Amino acid sequence: MTALRKQVDELTSQAAEGDAAGQYLTFLLAGEEYGVEILRVQEIKGWDSATPIPNTPEHVLGVLNLRGAVVPIIDLRKRFELESIPYGPTTVVIVVKMINDGHERTVGLVVDAVSEVYKLETGEIQPAPDMGGSINTEFVRGLATVEEKMLILLEVDEIVNFSTIDIDESEEAAV
């Protein structure tokens, strides 16, 4: 995982120069491979623990203090209503930047393991299939096939509803 972290660090530093466009960090959840835009990834951290916040949705594990910033931590298995499993040595938190109501926020996403970084051209990404009204695909940006496997590319701005997890100033000071 150290080599992948180094690659992510290099790519995020290149982002300022515009060289990381079209690249996706992929990770595993319940045996499926998902991806997020590398430009949204701030860092990858090994799983530690989060400070629980009362009255938050079940998928919000709590918050972490990340270099002075209070960062909500979201369990993507719970968010996607997948079976929960114990966290293990490959469990990581992918810290991403999200834009919600015109404000940039930092959020940690707990995933089973990081996988790869892929460069995808716009033509390689297919839109999310229309599954009818019974299945919600709001999180899915698109699908891509890479090395004979299907990647589910996520729309990170849609994963979290910030109105349900806002942290007020008194809670920030207590963390």
Backbone as numpy.savetxt, mean C-alpha at the origin, in Angstrom:
# Nx Ny Nz CAx CAy CAz Cx Cy Cz
15.27 -9.50 0.90 14.44 -8.31 0.90 15.31 -7.05 0.90
16.53 -7.14 1.40 17.41 -5.97 1.44 17.70 -5.46 0.04
17.91 -6.35 -0.93 18.16 -5.92 -2.30 16.95 -5.19 -2.88
15.74 -5.69 -2.57 14.53 -5.04 -3.05 14.36 -3.67 -2.39
14.65 -3.57 -1.10 14.59 -2.26 -0.43 15.55 -1.28 -1.09
16.76 -1.75 -1.40 17.75 -0.89 -2.05 17.23 -0.43 -3.41
16.60 -1.36 -4.16 16.05 -1.02 -5.47 14.93 0.01 -5.33
14.06 -0.17 -4.33 12.98 0.79 -4.09 13.56 2.15 -3.73
14.57 2.18 -2.86 15.21 3.44 -2.49 15.80 4.15 -3.71
16.47 3.39 -4.57 17.05 3.98 -5.78 15.97 4.54 -6.70
14.89 3.76 -6.86 13.82 4.21 -7.75 13.09 5.42 -7.20
12.87 5.47 -5.89 12.19 6.64 -5.33 13.07 7.87 -5.41
14.39 7.70 -5.31 15.28 8.85 -5.48 15.29 9.31 -6.94
15.12 8.38 -7.87 15.05 8.73 -9.29 13.74 9.42 -9.63
12.73 9.23 -8.79 11.40 9.78 -9.07 11.46 11.29 -9.26
12.33 11.95 -8.51 12.46 13.39 -8.64 12.94 13.76 -10.04
13.67 12.87 -10.67 14.17 13.12 -12.02 13.20 12.62 -13.08
12.08 11.98 -12.66 11.09 11.50 -13.61 11.40 10.15 -14.22
12.41 9.41 -13.71 12.81 8.14 -14.30 12.00 6.95 -13.80
11.17 7.10 -12.78 10.48 5.97 -12.18 9.04 5.83 -12.66
8.61 6.67 -13.60 7.24 6.59 -14.08 6.98 5.23 -14.70
5.79 4.68 -14.42 5.42 3.40 -14.99 5.98 2.20 -14.24
6.63 2.44 -13.09 7.18 1.33 -12.32 6.28 1.05 -11.13
6.14 -0.25 -10.82 5.25 -0.69 -9.76 5.99 -1.61 -8.80
5.83 -1.35 -7.51 6.31 -2.26 -6.47 5.20 -3.27 -6.26
5.55 -4.57 -6.34 4.53 -5.59 -6.14 4.74 -6.27 -4.81
3.65 -6.78 -4.27 3.67 -7.46 -2.98 2.63 -8.57 -3.00
2.76 -9.47 -2.04 1.87 -10.62 -1.96 0.84 -10.45 -0.85
-0.38 -10.89 -1.15 -1.48 -10.96 -0.19 -2.26 -12.21 -0.55
-2.32 -13.16 0.35 -3.09 -14.39 0.14 -2.73 -15.07 -1.18
-1.45 -15.07 -1.51 -0.99 -15.76 -2.71 -1.16 -15.00 -4.01
-1.81 -13.84 -3.98 -1.97 -13.02 -5.18 -0.95 -11.89 -5.15
-0.54 -11.44 -6.34 0.44 -10.36 -6.43 -0.26 -9.06 -6.81
-0.06 -8.05 -5.98 -0.64 -6.73 -6.16 0.49 -5.74 -6.40
0.17 -4.61 -7.01 1.18 -3.59 -7.25 0.68 -2.20 -6.96
1.62 -1.34 -6.53 1.34 0.08 -6.34 2.43 0.86 -7.06
2.07 2.04 -7.52 3.04 2.88 -8.22 4.25 3.15 -7.33
5.43 2.94 -7.87 6.66 3.15 -7.09 6.78 4.61 -6.65
6.20 5.52 -7.42 6.26 6.94 -7.05 5.50 7.23 -5.77
4.58 6.34 -5.37 3.81 6.52 -4.14 4.50 5.90 -2.92
5.51 5.04 -3.16 6.16 4.33 -2.06 7.20 5.23 -1.42
7.07 5.40 -0.11 8.02 6.20 0.64 9.12 5.31 1.22
8.73 4.16 1.76 9.71 3.22 2.29 9.04 1.89 2.59
9.88 0.88 2.88 9.40 -0.44 3.30 10.02 -0.70 4.66
9.16 -1.09 5.62 9.62 -1.39 6.98 9.21 -2.80 7.36
10.04 -3.47 8.11 9.62 -4.74 8.68 8.50 -4.50 9.67
7.62 -5.49 9.83 6.49 -5.34 10.75 7.00 -5.25 12.18
6.44 -4.32 12.94 6.76 -4.18 14.34 5.44 -4.26 15.09
4.90 -3.16 15.49 3.58 -3.11 16.10 3.05 -1.71 15.93
1.76 -1.56 16.15 1.13 -0.25 16.02 0.41 0.07 17.32
0.29 1.35 17.62 -0.45 1.80 18.79 -1.93 1.85 18.40
-2.77 1.01 19.02 -4.19 0.99 18.64 -4.89 2.32 18.95
-5.82 2.68 18.10 -6.64 3.87 18.29 -8.09 3.38 18.43
-8.78 3.76 19.52 -10.17 3.28 19.71 -11.11 3.76 18.61
-12.15 2.98 18.39 -13.25 3.32 17.47 -12.81 3.52 16.02
-11.82 2.74 15.59 -11.44 2.76 14.18 -11.91 1.47 13.54
-12.04 1.45 12.23 -12.45 0.22 11.56 -11.47 -0.92 11.84
-11.93 -2.15 11.69 -11.12 -3.32 12.01 -9.81 -3.37 11.21
-9.82 -2.87 9.98 -8.60 -2.93 9.15 -7.55 -1.89 9.55
-7.91 -0.95 10.40 -6.95 0.05 10.89 -6.32 -0.51 12.16
-5.06 -0.91 12.07 -4.38 -1.52 13.21 -4.00 -0.51 14.27
-3.86 0.75 13.88 -3.44 1.81 14.79 -2.53 2.76 14.06
-1.56 3.31 14.80 -0.64 4.28 14.22 0.79 3.94 14.63
1.72 4.41 13.82 3.15 4.34 14.12 3.70 5.75 14.13
4.74 5.95 14.93 5.47 7.20 14.89 6.64 6.98 13.94
6.57 7.60 12.78 7.60 7.45 11.75 8.37 8.76 11.63
9.48 8.83 12.33 10.33 10.03 12.36 9.51 11.29 12.68
8.68 11.18 13.72 7.91 12.32 14.19 6.54 12.48 13.55
6.24 11.72 12.52 4.92 11.79 11.87 4.07 10.61 12.33
2.82 10.88 12.66 1.89 9.82 13.05 1.30 9.24 11.76
1.52 7.93 11.56 1.13 7.28 10.33 0.11 6.17 10.63
-1.11 6.27 10.07 -2.08 5.18 10.24 -1.57 3.91 9.56
-1.84 2.75 10.18 -1.40 1.47 9.64 -2.63 0.65 9.28
-2.70 0.23 8.02 -3.84 -0.49 7.48 -3.43 -1.93 7.16
-4.16 -2.91 7.65 -3.94 -4.31 7.31 -4.72 -4.57 6.02
-3.99 -4.76 4.90 -4.67 -4.92 3.62 -5.46 -6.22 3.55
-5.05 -7.26 4.26 -5.85 -8.50 4.28 -7.24 -8.19 4.85
-7.27 -7.47 5.96 -8.56 -7.13 6.56 -9.33 -6.16 5.67
-8.64 -5.19 5.08 -9.30 -4.20 4.22 -9.96 -4.86 3.03
-9.30 -5.90 2.48 -9.84 -6.60 1.32 -10.70 -7.80 1.72
-10.98 -7.93 3.02 -11.81 -9.00 3.56 -11.26 -10.38 3.20
-9.93 -10.53 3.33 -9.26 -11.81 3.14 -9.06 -12.45 4.51
-8.80 -13.74 4.50 -8.56 -14.46 5.75 -7.31 -13.90 6.45
-7.41 -13.67 7.75 -6.25 -13.19 8.52 -5.30 -14.34 8.79
-4.02 -14.03 8.81 -3.00 -15.01 9.16 -2.04 -14.34 10.14
-1.32 -15.13 10.93 -0.33 -14.51 11.83 0.77 -13.82 11.02
1.24 -12.70 11.54 2.34 -12.01 10.88 3.61 -12.83 11.05
4.43 -12.86 10.01 5.65 -13.65 10.04 6.86 -12.82 9.68
7.99 -13.47 9.43 9.23 -12.74 9.14 9.20 -11.98 7.81
8.30 -12.35 6.89 8.23 -11.63 5.61 7.19 -10.51 5.63
6.40 -10.42 6.70 5.38 -9.37 6.80 6.06 -8.01 6.87
5.60 -7.09 6.02 6.20 -5.76 5.98 5.12 -4.69 5.94
5.54 -3.48 6.23 4.69 -2.30 6.08 5.26 -1.50 4.92
4.43 -1.30 3.90 4.81 -0.44 2.78 4.23 0.93 3.08
5.09 1.90 3.28 4.65 3.26 3.59 4.45 4.00 2.27
3.21 4.44 2.04 2.85 5.08 0.78 2.27 6.47 1.03
2.33 7.29 -0.02 1.71 8.60 0.00 0.37 8.48 -0.71
-0.67 8.97 -0.06 -2.02 8.96 -0.65 -2.51 10.40 -0.75
-3.37 10.63 -1.70 -3.98 11.95 -1.83 -5.46 11.79 -1.56
-5.95 12.52 -0.55 -7.34 12.43 -0.14 -7.87 13.83 0.08
-8.91 14.18 -0.63 -9.50 15.52 -0.53 -8.46 16.61 -0.75
-7.55 16.40 -1.69 -6.53 17.38 -2.02 -5.36 17.45 -1.05
-5.35 16.59 -0.03 -4.27 16.58 0.95 -3.45 15.30 0.79
-2.14 15.46 0.84 -1.27 14.30 0.80 -1.11 13.74 2.20
-1.28 12.44 2.34 -1.14 11.77 3.63 -0.26 10.56 3.47
0.39 10.20 4.54 1.24 9.02 4.56 0.53 7.92 5.33
0.52 6.71 4.76 -0.17 5.57 5.35 0.71 4.35 5.21
0.68 3.47 6.21 1.40 2.21 6.12 0.44 1.08 5.77
0.83 0.25 4.81 0.01 -0.88 4.37 0.71 -2.17 4.76
0.09 -2.97 5.62 0.68 -4.24 6.04 0.35 -5.29 4.99
1.41 -5.94 4.46 1.25 -6.96 3.42 2.04 -8.21 3.82
1.75 -9.33 3.17 2.42 -10.59 3.50 3.91 -10.55 3.18
4.27 -9.99 2.04 5.68 -9.93 1.62 5.80 -9.01 0.41
6.96 -8.40 0.24 7.22 -7.66 -0.99 7.71 -8.65 -2.04
7.53 -8.30 -3.30 7.87 -9.23 -4.37 8.92 -8.64 -5.31
8.49 -7.81 -6.24 9.37 -7.30 -7.30 9.04 -5.84 -7.61
9.87 -5.26 -8.47 9.55 -3.98 -9.08 9.49 -4.23 -10.58
8.38 -3.84 -11.21 8.19 -4.03 -12.64 7.96 -2.69 -13.32
8.50 -2.55 -14.52 8.20 -1.38 -15.35 7.14 -1.80 -16.35
6.03 -1.08 -16.35 4.91 -1.40 -17.23 4.60 -0.20 -18.12
4.43 -0.48 -19.39 4.00 0.56 -20.32 2.49 0.70 -20.20
1.98 1.86 -20.54 0.54 2.12 -20.43 -0.27 1.07 -21.19
0.17 0.65 -22.35 -0.54 -0.34 -23.15 -0.58 -1.73 -22.54
0.29 -2.00 -21.58 0.33 -3.31 -20.93 -0.70 -3.42 -19.80
-1.28 -2.31 -19.41 -2.23 -2.30 -18.30 -3.65 -2.30 -18.85
-4.40 -3.32 -18.47 -5.80 -3.45 -18.89 -6.69 -2.88 -17.80
-7.82 -2.30 -18.17 -8.73 -1.79 -17.13 -9.30 -2.93 -16.31
-9.74 -2.60 -15.10 -10.38 -3.60 -14.25 -11.64 -4.09 -14.96
-11.86 -5.40 -14.93 -13.05 -5.92 -15.63 -14.33 -5.47 -14.94
-15.38 -5.34 -15.72 -16.69 -5.00 -15.17 -17.27 -6.27 -14.55
-17.35 -6.29 -13.23 -17.83 -7.47 -12.53 -19.30 -7.32 -12.14
-19.95 -6.31 -12.67 -21.34 -6.06 -12.29 -21.38 -5.33 -10.96
-22.53 -4.98 -10.51 -22.68 -4.21 -9.28 -22.40 -5.00 -8.02
-22.30 -6.33 -8.11 -22.15 -7.13 -6.89 -20.72 -7.17 -6.37
-19.72 -6.84 -7.20 -18.33 -6.90 -6.77 -17.72 -5.51 -6.91
-17.11 -5.03 -5.83 -16.54 -3.70 -5.79 -15.09 -3.74 -6.29
-14.81 -3.00 -7.37 -13.45 -2.95 -7.91 -12.86 -1.55 -7.79
-13.34 -0.76 -6.83 -12.87 0.62 -6.70 -11.39 0.71 -6.38
-10.80 -0.32 -5.75 -9.38 -0.30 -5.41 -8.49 -0.65 -6.59
-9.07 -1.23 -7.64 -8.28 -1.77 -8.74 -8.09 -0.72 -9.83
-6.84 -0.37 -10.09 -6.50 0.55 -11.16 -6.50 -0.17 -12.49
-5.98 -1.40 -12.48 -5.93 -2.18 -13.71 -5.24 -3.51 -13.46
-5.12 -4.29 -14.52 -4.47 -5.60 -14.47 -3.38 -5.65 -15.52
-2.32 -6.37 -15.20 -1.22 -6.53 -16.16 -0.69 -7.96 -16.04
-0.26 -8.50 -17.16 0.36 -9.82 -17.16 1.85 -9.62 -17.35
2.63 -10.14 -16.39 4.08 -10.05 -16.43 4.64 -11.43 -16.12
5.54 -11.90 -16.98 6.16 -13.21 -16.77 5.11 -14.28 -16.48
4.05 -14.28 -17.26 2.97 -15.26 -17.17 2.20 -15.26 -15.85
2.24 -14.14 -15.15 1.42 -14.03 -13.94 0.64 -12.73 -14.01
-0.53 -12.75 -13.38 -1.42 -11.60 -13.38 -1.10 -10.71 -12.17
-0.91 -9.42 -12.44 -0.70 -8.43 -11.38 -1.98 -7.61 -11.25
-2.39 -7.39 -10.02 -3.54 -6.53 -9.74 -2.97 -5.20 -9.27
-3.11 -4.18 -10.09 -2.56 -2.86 -9.77 -3.60 -2.07 -9.00
-3.19 -1.57 -7.85 -4.13 -0.90 -6.94 -4.14 0.60 -7.11
-5.29 1.18 -6.85 -5.47 2.63 -6.80 -5.33 3.02 -5.34
-4.12 3.42 -4.92 -3.86 3.63 -3.50 -4.73 4.70 -2.86
-5.14 5.68 -3.63 -5.97 6.75 -3.06 -7.35 6.25 -2.65
-7.77 5.10 -3.14 -9.10 4.56 -2.83 -9.09 3.54 -1.69
-7.92 3.14 -1.21 -7.83 2.08 -0.21 -8.34 2.53 1.15
-8.11 3.78 1.49 -8.44 4.25 2.83 -9.49 5.35 2.76
-10.48 5.26 3.65 -11.46 6.32 3.83 -11.00 7.11 5.04
-10.35 8.25 4.82 -9.76 9.00 5.92 -10.78 9.56 6.89
-12.01 9.74 6.47 -13.00 10.30 7.39 -13.25 9.36 8.57
-12.94 8.06 8.41 -13.16 7.11 9.50 -11.94 6.96 10.40
-10.79 7.50 10.00 -9.58 7.30 10.81 -8.84 8.59 11.12
-9.47 9.74 10.97 -8.76 10.98 11.27 -8.20 10.96 12.69
-6.98 11.41 12.82 -6.28 11.49 14.10 -6.26 12.96 14.49
-6.80 13.29 15.65 -6.77 14.70 16.03 -5.46 15.03 16.76
-5.25 16.30 17.02 -3.98 16.78 17.57 -3.67 16.16 18.93
-4.68 15.93 19.76 -4.41 15.36 21.09 -3.92 13.94 20.98
-4.45 13.16 20.02 -3.97 11.79 19.82 -2.55 11.78 19.28
-2.24 12.73 18.37 -0.89 12.80 17.82 0.13 13.05 18.91
-0.21 13.94 19.85 0.73 14.27 20.92 0.96 13.09 21.85
-0.06 12.23 21.99 0.05 11.10 22.91 0.87 9.95 22.36
1.08 9.88 21.04 1.78 8.75 20.46 3.26 8.88 20.60
